[in-house]
Amino acid sequence: MEFIDLKAQYRRLEPAIRARIDAVLEHGHFIMGPEIKELEAALSVAAGARHAITCASGTDALLLPLLAWGVGPGDAVFTSPFTFFATAEVIALVGATPVFVDVDPVTFNISPEGLQRAIAAVHQRDASIHPLPRPALEGGLTPRAVIPVDLFGIAAEYDALLPIAREHGLLVMEDAAQAFGGSYKGKPLCGLGCDVATTSFFPAKPLGCYGDGGAVFTDDDGLAEVLRSLRVHGKGADKYENVRVGINGRMDTLQAAIMLPKMDILADEIAARQKVAAAYATRLSGIGGITPPSVPGHCRSAWAQYSILCDRRDALADHLKANGVPTAIYYPKPLHMQSVFSGLGYAAGDMPVSESLSRRILSLPMHPYLSEAQQDVICGHIASCRGQG
Ligand SMILES: Cc1ncc(COP(=O)(O)O)c(C=O)c1O
């Protein structure tokens, strides 16, 4: 059994993907070939955003807007501690300081009330209002941006987050690396009106390529122009005219070519993921010691992961492994506890929800081609695990 079965999708799309790859090998425009424009047009329609700008990874997609906005030393960027490292890594990479805000215990996404308190705490340099990183207390920080993460495919609570950000003049970057194809109040993710949204096309994502890839989405024409410049070494009108310092952050033409047939079946695959999730929910409902994921009624998850909470997580993971069922732990250590951020001075207990989730979370196999028979096997082993229930 596969945790994410990429081969099943490949079998479905093989002729189309091979034809697309062959076309690139024939025309030979491996860098910024015509498939890049074609993919960007398709992505922009799918997200309902004016601009879709492809790039080399989901990490570069997060980095490019921070570079464009000139976020740097002395700036506070608020984000979740319960996410993949890249979300906070880019903040540190540009020299700014991540200010972690704990997550909601049901959606696992950044808490709007927590954000409100964290902003006040930074303004007042008062860690009694909300735990703060050392630089916020010592030199003080300027609140600049917030990066909500749509964890496991479920949107953060944007109708609460955006007004808070607007009130305090914060830029908002939606990290939808795990959520492309999902929706919030009927609107596609990456098209919710945040200043910028980003996603990743890492192979295991709901929409993946066969290597690294990502995209940035925005409705802002001026910002889009700067992002396009930054992804190619800060180029100006001509490629040998450099008007700013950027990166080599382009997506390969071959990756765009591979993604085009995948775009055609994305809606169908997202629908299939809903069925898999519903079948899991039914099968897991009677098993004690397990909390299946819960999606708010106004959200449609892209189901990048199907993550349950368990009373005895490690015993269950071992039991499933022994029975041939692959699982994963996203994430075993919240980011405020990562050694690389020890200089920020956060302590255990600062983000209690994230810390508790990291001890209880377990992701089960999830992909559009997971059969009911496979789900019966997985859930049978969960039910039979001694100590559960
Ligand atoms: C929430 C989140 N943000 C950012 C990234 C980074 O994306 P990439 O691996 O494409 O650089 C990931 C990838 O796993 C992610 O899950």
The ligand as an ORCA input file, in Angstrom:
! r2SCAN-3c Opt
* xyz 0 1
  C       2.823     24.528      4.188
  C       3.992     24.438      3.242
  N       4.623     25.569      2.867
  C       5.660     25.549      2.023
  C       6.125     24.374      1.486
  C       7.326     24.395      0.598
  O       7.059     23.890     -0.681
  P       8.241     23.246     -1.550
  O       8.573     21.918     -0.947
  O       7.623     23.115     -2.919
  O       9.380     24.182     -1.545
  C       5.504     23.172      1.826
  C       5.982     21.895      1.275
  O       5.839     20.830      1.833
  C       4.404     23.197      2.732
  O       3.786     22.080      3.108
*
